[in-house]
Amino acid sequence: MTDSYQSFLSSPHVAYKHTTYFDSYDHFLGQYRGNDITFVEIGVLDGGSLFMWRDFFGSKARIIGVDLNPAAKKWEEEGFEIFIGSQSDPDFWARFVDEVGPVDVVLDDGGHTYAQQIVTVEVLLPHVNDGGLVLVEDTHTSYMSGFGTPSQSFMEYVKQRVDAVNFRFGGFPKEKSETRFWSIEVVESMVGFRIRKGATARKSEPIFNIGSRFESKDYRLEDAGALKPVEEYFNFNAGHSKLTLRELILILQEIRKRDPGLARRMFEALK
Ligand SMILES: C[S@@+](CC[C@H](N)C(=O)[O-])C[C@H]1O[C@@H](n2cnc3c(N)ncnc32)[C@H](O)[C@@H]1O
């Protein structure tokens, strides 16, 4: 039984999680236990997770809940700080950070739409302390309908940010590089953005431990398989289309809504 699962069971009010999340909570959040941190959970619902986090992090942690539902205010009576507003509203977050100041850990268990998840990450990243974390959960919604435009899903955004992390490598254009966080870690249904300011700011350049050149020939291109297409080894796309039928239908419906003439011409061309 993991520590976070124990805290989940100990909560006196209903908390709603998934069985696979507790290993991930322990992994991402374990290092903050017992510390004097500011923890923000977006999505209060029946209040159970606030008590779960109080038990998990300990009494030194400042636990803040954010919800669109004004009824969540009642949990202030239990010693939690509650802010009412929408996570998709940058003005709400501006007022929030004005009042709260920088935070250490953000857990997004709110509405799970792409706009809500992306706005939350983009707006809060600059307000997370060094050593902190933004953890977005229920990221499987990126593969489901009803959470936004599939081509602009949260996981599509994450893939772009992964590219931007690698653009920190020296010699690549600086403007393409991601410098607000150090790493992105993906596990089932969750993505963690870790803030490590020193490591992120370090200049990326080649370095030798002794001298300034190597003596041996580098055999990289002597390898006959070095530049072979990877399909010759593995068929990664077997049985998978890049787009699901459901995603294709949603895209076509969106085109029909925005530009019915274009949709008609597309259907004509397909005949
Ligand atoms: C999945 S529940 C949270 C569950 C809770 N964290 C738990 O573990 O029991 C989602 C919550 O997010 C809130 N919510 C939905 N959209 C929101 C938004 N745009 N901004 C803030 N909260 C939102 C809902 O009112 C609901 O209480």
The ligand as a Gaussian input file, in Angstrom:
#p B3LYP/6-31G(d) Opt

LIG

0 1
 C      -12.582000      15.342000     -10.571000
 S      -13.310000      16.527000      -9.512000
 C      -12.113000      16.765000      -8.275000
 C      -11.957000      15.575000      -7.415000
 C      -11.167000      15.800000      -6.147000
 N       -9.870000      16.408000      -6.390000
 C      -10.985000      14.454000      -5.495000
 O       -9.864000      13.903000      -5.595000
 O      -11.933000      13.961000      -4.901000
 C      -13.240000      17.955000     -10.485000
 C      -13.573000      19.261000      -9.790000
 O      -13.119000      20.307000     -10.647000
 C      -14.028000      21.381000     -10.612000
 N      -13.902000      22.145000     -11.849000
 C      -14.419000      21.854000     -13.059000
 N      -14.108000      22.820000     -13.937000
 C      -13.375000      23.728000     -13.272000
 C      -12.760000      24.966000     -13.643000
 N      -12.858000      25.439000     -14.869000
 N      -12.073000      25.645000     -12.705000
 C      -11.982000      25.168000     -11.434000
 N      -12.550000      24.015000     -11.026000
 C      -13.230000      23.309000     -11.938000
 C      -15.391000      20.708000     -10.438000
 O      -16.327000      21.610000      -9.873000
 C      -15.052000      19.526000      -9.542000
 O      -15.250000      19.852000      -8.186000

